[in-house]
Structure formats: C-alpha cells, structure tokens
Amino acid sequence: MRKTKKRLDYPDEEKPTFWVPTTYNSDKRFLLGRLGSNPLFAICMNPSVASDEDCDQTVKVIIQASSKLGYDGWCVANVYPERGSYSSEVKQLEFDRALAEEKELQHCCKFLNREKY
C-alpha cells in the first residue's frame, strides 16, 4: 500500500508517550498516543506514517482538537493496523494472526483499562 512521504513535526509537548507495537513497525500500528488523565480517543480506519518520531496530518488534527477541547492527552486507535495513506487501497479485512499478535492485543487491552504495561 502506498504511504505519503510527507512527515510533520509533533507540536510542542505533544510527542507520543506510547505506541503499539512497542517497537517501530513500518507496516502496522494499532495505537499511538500521549497519556493523560483525560485523553481524547479517536478511532480511525488504518494508520498512515505517524510514529514516535514523526507526525502525520491525521494525528496532527487529532492533537489540535484534543488541545482545543481541553483534553490533556490523545490516542489514535486503528481498527485495521495496516499502514497506508490511501484508504481506498486497504486490502479486504481478513483475520491475520500475524497482524493480531497476542502481545500487541494485550498492550491495547491494558491501555484501554488504564493499566501500566
């Protein structure tokens, strides 16, 4: 799947503090965000290029909305973890054990339950 080459800097004090998978993966991402006691939670279809180091336009808009609405953190969860900038190119959703590794799903569940991992 094609990915945009455009990378943005994170706004001041808004770099993510967590991501799943916990090590960078150029092909997939389940969660990305900055913890807070009251984060804005966005559920998106699939991730683009944002990582712990680089922001993308979608994540930038979510960060701006969280700040404007008074939230102290933000989280982007992806329904489908395959990275790509053009949603029309996302493959038909099929269960893929390699994409749904047990360890990564446990991290997602722990985050949603506000547990440390």
SULHU-V684250 format. One record per residue. N is the residue number from 1. SS is DSSP state (h for helix, s for strand, l for the rest). BURIAL is I if it has 9 or more other C-alpha atoms within 8 Angstrom, else O. Layout:
BEGIN
n & ss & burial
N & SS & BURIAL
N & SS & BURIAL
END
This chain:
BEGIN
n & ss & burial
1 & l & O
2 & l & O
3 & l & I
4 & l & I
5 & l & O
6 & l & O
7 & l & I
8 & s & O
9 & l & O
10 & l & I
11 & l & O
12 & l & O
13 & l & O
14 & l & O
15 & l & I
16 & l & I
17 & l & O
18 & s & I
19 & s & I
20 & s & I
21 & l & I
22 & l & O
23 & l & O
24 & l & O
25 & l & O
26 & l & O
27 & l & O
28 & s & I
29 & l & I
30 & l & I
31 & s & I
32 & s & I
33 & s & I
34 & s & I
35 & l & I
36 & l & O
37 & l & O
38 & l & O
39 & s & I
40 & s & I
41 & s & O
42 & s & I
43 & s & O
44 & s & I
45 & s & O
46 & s & I
47 & l & I
48 & l & I
49 & l & I
50 & l & I
51 & l & I
52 & l & I
53 & l & O
54 & l & I
55 & s & I
56 & l & I
57 & h & O
58 & h & O
59 & h & I
60 & h & I
61 & h & O
62 & h & I
63 & h & I
64 & h & O
65 & h & O
66 & h & I
67 & h & I
68 & h & O
69 & l & O
70 & l & O
71 & l & I
72 & l & I
73 & s & I
74 & s & I
75 & s & I
76 & s & I
77 & s & I
78 & s & I
79 & s & I
80 & s & I
81 & l & I
82 & s & I
83 & l & I
84 & l & I
85 & l & I
86 & l & I
87 & h & O
88 & h & O
89 & h & O
90 & l & I
91 & l & O
92 & l & O
93 & l & O
94 & l & O
95 & l & O
96 & l & O
97 & l & O
98 & l & O
99 & l & O
100 & l & I
101 & l & O
102 & h & O
103 & h & O
104 & h & I
105 & h & I
106 & h & O
107 & h & I
108 & h & I
109 & h & O
110 & h & I
111 & h & I
112 & h & O
113 & l & O
114 & l & O
115 & l & O
116 & l & O
117 & l & O
END
